[in-house]
Amino acid sequence: MTADTVRVLNFVQSIMPLPASVGMKALGLERDGRLIAGLVYEGYNGVNIWGHLAAEPGSRWMTREYLRYCFAYPFDELGVKRISGSVAASNLPAQRLDEHLGFKREAVLQGAAPDGGDVILYVMRREDCRYL
């Protein structure tokens, strides 16, 4: 795993649009010296943090160790009560992934996606996280 924010952010940006912002923290997973997954956290306000996850398709990145690390940082190190994420309603694989990880749908922003569709807001609360 790597905490090189710039490198991991570049990896995530190669898969999904994500503008850089001040205070971002990134957690990457390497295999054979190559990044295969990256998680970028931003927008920390003491209670909530936003997470953006991307992975190389078919890379089998979802290890229990990596997931534990990804959730321990915001919940244990930062002490947040929740992690928020957003997914375009047209992105069914991302919705399935978030729900598989245990995120719950919290709201729908109608017409807010770049494609004109809806955006689904997801939340993971510390008490619901099975990876810690």
C-alpha positions in Angstrom: 0.0 0.0 0.0 1.1 3.5 -0.6 0.1 6.9 0.8 1.6 8.9 -2.0 -1.4 11.2 -2.6 -0.3 12.6 -5.9 0.5 9.2 -7.4 -2.8 7.6 -6.2 -4.8 10.7 -7.2 -3.4 10.4 -10.7 -4.4 6.8 -10.8 -7.9 7.5 -9.7 -8.2 10.4 -12.1 -7.2 8.0 -15.0 -10.4 6.0 -14.2 -12.8 8.7 -13.1 -13.1 12.5 -13.1 -12.0 13.9 -9.8 -10.6 17.4 -9.4 -7.7 17.9 -6.9 -8.5 19.8 -3.8 -6.6 20.9 -0.7 -6.3 18.4 2.1 -6.8 15.3 0.0 -5.5 12.0 1.4 -5.0 9.0 -0.8 -4.6 5.3 0.0 -3.4 3.0 -2.8 -2.9 -0.7 -3.3 0.0 -1.9 -5.3 0.7 -5.3 -6.8 4.1 -6.0 -8.4 5.0 -2.3 -8.0 1.9 -1.1 -9.9 -1.2 0.6 -8.5 -4.3 -1.5 -9.0 -6.7 0.4 -6.6 -6.9 3.9 -5.1 -9.1 5.6 -2.6 -9.0 9.4 -2.3 -10.5 11.1 0.7 -11.4 14.8 0.7 -13.8 17.3 2.3 -13.0 16.3 5.9 -15.0 18.4 8.3 -14.5 16.6 11.6 -17.7 14.5 11.3 -17.8 13.5 7.6 -15.3 12.8 4.9 -15.9 12.1 1.2 -14.4 9.0 -0.4 -13.7 8.3 -4.1 -12.7 4.8 -5.0 -11.3 3.5 -8.3 -9.7 0.2 -9.3 -8.2 -1.5 -12.3 -11.0 -3.7 -13.7 -10.4 -7.4 -13.0 -7.5 -6.7 -10.7 -8.9 -8.5 -7.6 -8.1 -5.6 -5.4 -10.7 -6.1 -2.8 -8.7 -7.7 0.0 -9.8 -7.6 3.6 -6.5 -6.0 4.6 -6.9 -3.2 2.1 -10.5 -2.6 3.1 -9.6 -2.6 6.8 -6.9 0.0 6.1 -9.3 2.2 3.9 -11.9 2.3 6.7 -9.5 2.5 9.7 -8.0 5.8 8.4 -11.3 7.9 8.5 -12.9 6.1 11.4 -10.0 5.4 13.7 -7.4 8.0 12.8 -9.7 10.9 12.0 -12.6 9.9 14.2 -15.3 10.7 11.6 -18.8 9.4 12.2 -19.5 8.8 8.5 -18.0 8.4 5.1 -20.0 9.8 2.2 -19.8 9.0 -1.5 -21.6 9.8 -4.7 -22.4 7.7 -7.7 -24.1 8.5 -11.0 -27.4 6.6 -11.2 -26.2 5.3 -14.6 -23.1 3.7 -13.0 -24.7 0.4 -11.9 -21.3 -1.4 -11.2 -20.3 1.4 -8.8 -23.7 1.2 -7.1 -23.3 -2.6 -6.6 -19.8 -2.1 -5.2 -20.9 0.5 -2.7 -23.8 -1.6 -1.6 -21.6 -4.7 -1.4 -19.2 -2.8 0.9 -22.1 -1.9 3.1 -22.8 1.7 2.1 -26.4 2.7 2.4 -28.3 5.0 0.0 -29.0 8.3 1.7 -30.4 10.6 -0.9 -30.9 11.2 -4.7 -29.9 14.4 -6.4 -32.1 14.6 -9.4 -30.4 15.7 -12.6 -27.1 16.3 -10.9 -24.9 13.9 -12.9 -22.7 15.0 -15.8 -24.9 12.9 -18.1 -28.0 14.7 -16.9 -29.1 11.8 -14.8 -29.4 11.5 -11.1 -26.6 11.2 -8.5 -27.1 8.8 -5.6 -25.5 9.7 -2.3 -24.2 6.9 -0.2 -23.1 6.8 3.5 -21.1 4.4 5.6 -21.5 5.0 9.4 -18.8 3.7 11.7 -21.3 1.4 13.5 -22.2 -0.2 10.2 -18.7 -0.8 9.1 -17.8 -4.5 9.2 -14.1 -4.0 8.3 -12.9 -2.6 11.6 
